[in-house]
Amino acid sequence: MAPSEEELKIADRNAQDVVNDWGLNIHAGNTDFTPEFNALFDKADRYRRARQNADFYRRRSQLSETDEGVAALAEETDAWQLFAERFNVWQQCHKG
């Protein structure tokens, strides 16, 4: 099932938080990320790229009208699910 617009907005904010945390650490000279954070960052990056690709087809109203649009939606949904799951686990373990 495709995520709702609200679920995508939440994922967008959470993915941006992950990118911001990464950037703050890099800026502070900390490049020794945990494997868990690296995995989370990878999922956030995959989600963001899939979202951008799906948005390309959304703007052209081709999301469900072309094979490429359908594939973009499927990739966005898959990336969203993986990121949301990983983010929830990471948040519970590291954000209290």
URRASUL-V528988 format. One record per residue. RES is the residue in one small letter. PHI is phi in radians with two decimals (NA if undefined). OMEGA is omega in degrees with one decimal (999 if undefined). Layout:
# URRASUL-V528988
res=RES phi=PHI omega=OMEGA
res=RES phi=PHI omega=OMEGA
This chain:
# URRASUL-V528988
res=m phi=NA omega=-179.7
res=a phi=-1.21 omega=178.4
res=p phi=-1.18 omega=176.0
res=s phi=-1.29 omega=178.3
res=e phi=-1.06 omega=178.5
res=e phi=-1.15 omega=178.0
res=e phi=-1.11 omega=177.1
res=l phi=-1.18 omega=177.7
res=k phi=-1.10 omega=178.0
res=i phi=-1.11 omega=178.6
res=a phi=-1.08 omega=177.5
res=d phi=-1.03 omega=179.4
res=r phi=-1.10 omega=-179.1
res=n phi=-1.14 omega=177.8
res=a phi=-1.10 omega=177.6
res=q phi=-1.12 omega=176.3
res=d phi=-1.06 omega=178.8
res=v phi=-1.11 omega=178.9
res=v phi=-1.09 omega=178.2
res=n phi=-1.10 omega=177.7
res=d phi=-1.05 omega=178.1
res=w phi=-1.06 omega=-178.7
res=g phi=-1.08 omega=178.1
res=l phi=-1.08 omega=179.0
res=n phi=-1.16 omega=177.9
res=i phi=-1.06 omega=-179.8
res=h phi=-1.06 omega=179.9
res=a phi=-1.44 omega=178.1
res=g phi=1.58 omega=179.2
res=n phi=-1.62 omega=178.4
res=t phi=-2.00 omega=-178.1
res=d phi=-1.68 omega=-178.2
res=f phi=-1.44 omega=177.0
res=t phi=-1.23 omega=175.2
res=p phi=-1.01 omega=179.0
res=e phi=-1.12 omega=179.6
res=f phi=-1.20 omega=177.3
res=n phi=-1.04 omega=178.6
res=a phi=-1.14 omega=177.6
res=l phi=-1.10 omega=179.2
res=f phi=-1.07 omega=177.8
res=d phi=-1.08 omega=179.0
res=k phi=-1.16 omega=177.9
res=a phi=-1.10 omega=179.6
res=d phi=-1.12 omega=178.3
res=r phi=-1.07 omega=179.1
res=y phi=-1.06 omega=-177.5
res=r phi=-1.08 omega=178.1
res=r phi=-1.17 omega=178.8
res=a phi=-1.15 omega=178.7
res=r phi=-1.12 omega=178.9
res=q phi=-1.07 omega=179.3
res=n phi=-1.13 omega=178.5
res=a phi=-1.11 omega=178.1
res=d phi=-1.08 omega=176.4
res=f phi=-1.00 omega=179.5
res=y phi=-1.29 omega=176.5
res=r phi=-1.07 omega=-178.4
res=r phi=-1.08 omega=-179.6
res=r phi=-1.75 omega=-178.9
res=s phi=0.93 omega=-178.9
res=q phi=-2.06 omega=-173.8
res=l phi=-1.07 omega=-178.9
res=s phi=-1.97 omega=-176.1
res=e phi=-1.77 omega=-179.9
res=t phi=-2.24 omega=177.2
res=d phi=-1.05 omega=179.8
res=e phi=-1.14 omega=178.5
res=g phi=-1.15 omega=177.5
res=v phi=-1.11 omega=178.3
res=a phi=-1.12 omega=178.7
res=a phi=-1.11 omega=178.7
res=l phi=-1.14 omega=179.1
res=a phi=-1.11 omega=178.5
res=e phi=-1.14 omega=178.0
res=e phi=-1.07 omega=-179.4
res=t phi=-1.09 omega=179.6
res=d phi=-1.10 omega=-179.7
res=a phi=-1.12 omega=178.2
res=w phi=-1.07 omega=-179.1
res=q phi=-1.07 omega=-179.9
res=l phi=-1.11 omega=179.5
res=f phi=-1.15 omega=-178.4
res=a phi=-1.04 omega=178.7
res=e phi=-1.09 omega=-178.2
res=r phi=-1.13 omega=-179.6
res=f phi=-1.12 omega=-179.8
res=n phi=-1.07 omega=177.8
res=v phi=-1.14 omega=-179.1
res=w phi=-1.08 omega=-179.2
res=q phi=-1.09 omega=179.4
res=q phi=-1.11 omega=-177.5
res=c phi=-1.42 omega=-169.8
res=h phi=-2.06 omega=-177.3
res=k phi=-1.89 omega=176.4
res=g phi=1.36 omega=999
